[in-house]
């Protein structure tokens, strides 16, 4: 019944060589394909998610029972008509947990109009992060001038190089011509040419952890009060510092105790806005407050994002329609009828059930059937 591969016998007989490699994988998959599909039955709470068979080219849809996490079916594509046909063949769906796909929403409206469509917290938070990033970028003229980058010699040289490269590019010179005129390596010119703003190239130096780090806030406070280093050393030793005086002096001379006022990138600022304020370091929280104070819209953005986060973590879906909108954010949909909800059964399990399908599907090269175990 079994067919052996044409590998050398000496290799196949090795005790460490897996026995399963001696059989043809296609034959095993054929046996799995021959197994009858289990009955889907009635699924009251359905999880719907897509996954890539060939990323960017072909996608399929996985359906699970959101209560038991059992895989119910795999559809060959992610079109609305395919999902609508499945829903008509399997009545009884009361709740559908899905992502923000418009095709899935249309299929549910057509084939199961009485079913409640629910988005899980991960997708809601992911969509909020995308909206926050758009707002942050649109208001970058307000907040990216509130911080002054480091005024060190390295920062000054970076500014000069940035200006030199972009002046040549404005004259119509190419990258190779810029490298020839400036006498720099081509990769160096590319790095400066890719940057839209000089602030993108100004980054604080990276230092390893040291014994002063846990006392940094106190050191900063005392330096701002013009306290001598000897007194600072005595105070932090009272708080448990066990390092030497030379380490503290070097720490201060390197500027590691100075306030970190490098202009953050839009993505870094979004990460600050989407984090709990209590989870941010003190200097980052103060920096964020300064950035927000420069723009009223950014202050409103932070307030709304935190309010939305409180609703998600508290599962207060009934409060979603009452969250005031931020200018530029997409209008909320399907919330006006008062059925907004944050379900206890998110569609996250749908995404997790896609993993074994992705591993096996390309080998089968069949139709819309998965060979992964349910």
N, C-alpha and C positions, 0 to 999 in steps of 0.2 A: 504493500500500500504506500509506504513512504519511499521517496526518491532521494538518494544521497547526492550531495553536490560533488563537483569534480575537484575538490581540494585534495592535496596529497594525503595519502593514508597516514603517513607519519604525523602530520599536523592534526588530522582529525582524531587520532588516537591519544593525543595528549590529554592527561587527566584534567588539566585546567581549562581545556577548550570546551565551551558550553555545548551541551548536547543539542540544544535547539538549532544551532547553526548547521547541523547535518541535514536538516529538512528544508525543502524549498518553501520560502516564505509565501509565495503566491498560492501554493496548495493549501497552506494553513488558512490564509485569508479566504480562499474559496470555500473551505469548510465552514468558516464563520459566516460568510455570506449566505450559505445554505440554511442556516438556522432560521426558524420562523421569527418574525418580529413580534415582540410582546404586545398585547393589547394596550392601547393608550388609556382606555377607560375614561371616566369623567374626571376632569381636572378643574377644581373650583378656583384655585389660585395658580395662574400660569406665569412662568418666567420666560421672557423672550430676550435673546441677545444674538448678535452676529459674531462671526469669526472668519478669519481669512484662510482660504485654501491656498491661494497664491496672492500675496499681499499686493494690493493696488490693482489686481486684475479680476479675481474671482472670490466671492464671499458666499457664505451659507448662513443658515439660521438654526440655532439650537433652542429647543423648547424643553422646559423642565417643570416638574411639579414643585412650586416654590415652598410648599409645606414640607414635603419629604425629601426634596433635592434629587428626586429620581428623574433621569433623563427620559423624556416622553417621546421625542421625535427629533429628527434633523431634516430640515428643508434644504433643497439644493441651491437656493439663492435667498436674497433678502428683499424680494419684491413684495409690494402690497398685495398683489393678486394671489401670490402663492400662500401667504399667511392667511388671507381672507378665505381661500378655499379650505384650508385646514380647519379654521374655526367653524365654518359651516358644517363640516363633516363631524365635528366634535363639539356639540352644544353642551351647555352647562358651565361655561367659564364665567365666573363672577368677578374676578379681579385679575388684571394683567399688569405685572411688574415689567417695565421696559425702560430702555434708554430714551434719548430725545429724538429718535428717528421719526421723521415725518411719514415715511412709508408704513411703518408699523402702526402709527397712530391712525392713519387712514384705513388700514385693513381692519383694525378693531372697530372703528366707527361704522364700517360697512357691514361686517359679519357678526359683530357682537356689540350692538349699540347700547345694551343695558349693562355691559361690563364696566367696572371702574378702572380707569387707567392710572397707574401709580408709578412714580419715578422713585428710585431708591435714593438714599441719602448721598451715596458716592457720586452719582451722576448729577444730582442737584448741586453739590458742592463743586464739582468739576466745571459745570456750566457757569456757576457764580464766579469762579476764578478766572474764566475766560472773559466774562463781562468786566470784572475788576481790572484785568490787564488792559483792556481796550480803553477804559476810562483813565487809567494811570498814564498811558501813552499819550492820550489826547490832551492831558493837562501837564505834560512834562515841562512846558515853558514856565510853569508856576513853581514847581518844586525842585527842579534840577539846578536852580541858581541859589538855593538857600544855604548850601554848604560850600565851603571853600576848600579845594583839594590841598594836599600837603604842599608846603612851599619849599621843599628841600631842593638840593641841586639836581637830584635825579628827576624830580617833577619838572623843573625848569628845562632840563635837556629834552624831556619827553615832549613838552610843549613846542620847543623849537623844531624838533624833528617832525612833529605832526604838521606844523605850519609849512615847513620846507617841502614835504611830500605833496601836500594838497595844493600848494601854490604851483608846483610843476604840473600836477594833474589838471589844474584849471587852465594852464597854458596849452593843454592838448598833448602833453608828453605821455608816453606809455610807461608801463612799469619797468621795462628793461632800460628805457632811456633815463628814468628817474634814478635807477640803481647806478647807471654809468656816470651820471652827472654828480651824484652825491658821494659816490665811492662806497656804497653800502652793499651788503648782500641782498639778493633779490627777495628772500623771505622776510627780511627786515622791512623792506619797502612795502611788501604785501600787507604786513601786519599793520602798518600805519595807514595804508590806503583803505583797508577794510573798515577801519573805525570811522563812524559818523561824527563822533564827538571826541575831543581829547580826553574827557573824563572817563571814557571807556578804557583808556590805557593807563590811567592813574590808579594804581592799586597799592595798598599798604604792603610793606614787605612781610613775608611770612617768617614767624619766629616759632621755635619750639616752646613747649610749656616749661615754666620755671617756677621757683618758689615764691616769686613776688606776685604772680598772677592772682592768687586768692586774696591779696591785699591791694589790688589795683585801685579800687574805688577810694579807699582811704588815702593812698598815695596821691591820687589826683586831687582830692579835696585839700590835702595839706599843701601841695604845690601851688594850688590856686590861692591859698591863704599866705603864700610867701614864707612858709615854715622851713627852717634849715633842714638839710638832709639828715644831719645827726639826730635831730629830734624825731624826724619821721622814722628813722631806723629804730629808735628806742620805742616808739609807739607800736610799730608793727611787730616788734619782738614781744611786746606785751600781749599781742593778739595771736601769738604762736609762730611767728616767722623764725626760721632756723637757718636762713642763709647768711652770707657774708655781707659786709658793707660794700665791697667792690661789686658784687652782683646787683645790689640796689642802685648804685651809681651808674653802672653800665645800662641797666634797665631804663633809667631816666634819660640818660644821654642818647639812647637809641630812639627816644620818642615814644616808647611803648606805653608810657603813662599819660601821653597827650590824648585829648578827646579825639575819637575817630570820626572825622567829618568828611570822609571821602563820599562823593556823590554816588549813591547806589544805582545800579542798573534798574530799569523798569521791572524786570522779573524779580530782582531781589526785594524791591519795594513791595511788590505783590505778595511775596512770601511773608514779609513783615505784617502786612495788612490782614493776611489770612491766618495768622497765628494768634494764639491767646496772648494778650498783653502780659500776663503773669509769667509766660514761658520765655519771654524775651529778656536778654540781659539788660541791666539798668541803662548802660550807655546807648544800646540800640533803641530802647523804649524812648529815651529822651530825644535821640536823633529823629525817630519817627514822629514824635510830637512836634518838633520844629518843622519838619517837612509838611505835616498836615496843616499847621497854623498858617502857612503861606498861601493856602488855597481853600476857600470855603467849601468848594465842591469836593475836595479831597477829604475834608473833615466829615462831610455828610456821607461820603462813600464809606469811610471807616465805620461810622456809626451804623449804617445799614448792614454792612457785612457782618458786624458783630451781632446785630440783632437777628439776622438770618441764621447765624451759627447757633445762637441760643435756641432758636425754634427747632433746628435740625437735631441738636443733641438732646433736647427735651421732648422730641417727637410731638410737637404742638402744631400739627398740620393745619388745624382749624384757624391758626393765626396767620398763615401765609397770605391770604388775600388782603390782610390789613397792613402788610409791610409797605410803607411809602416807597414809591419808585424813585430811582436816581436818574437824573437826566442822562439820556444816551443808552440806558439799559433796555433790553428787549421787553416788550409788554408781556405780562404773565398770561398764560393760556390755560383754559379748562379750570379756572379757579372761581369764576363768577357764580357758579351754581352751588357753591358752598360744600362741594364734595372733596375739597383738598384734603389729602391725608399723607402721612409718612408711615408706610406700612411696616409691621415688624418683620416681614419676610422680604428683604431686599433682593434685587436681581443680581447681586454679587455671585451667588451660587451658579447662575447661568454662565458667567464668565469663567468660573473655575471649571465647570464641566466641559468648556471648550478645549481645555488643555489636552486631555487624552485624544480628543477627536483630531486636533491638529497633527498629532504625532503619527496617526495611522492613515488619515484620509488620502494624502498624495500617493501612497503606495497602492491603494485599492484601485484608483483610477476608474471608479465606477460612477454610478449616477449620484443620487442624492441620499445614499445610505451610509451611515457611519458603521465602522467595524469596531469601535471602542465599546467596552463593557458599560452597561448602564449603572 
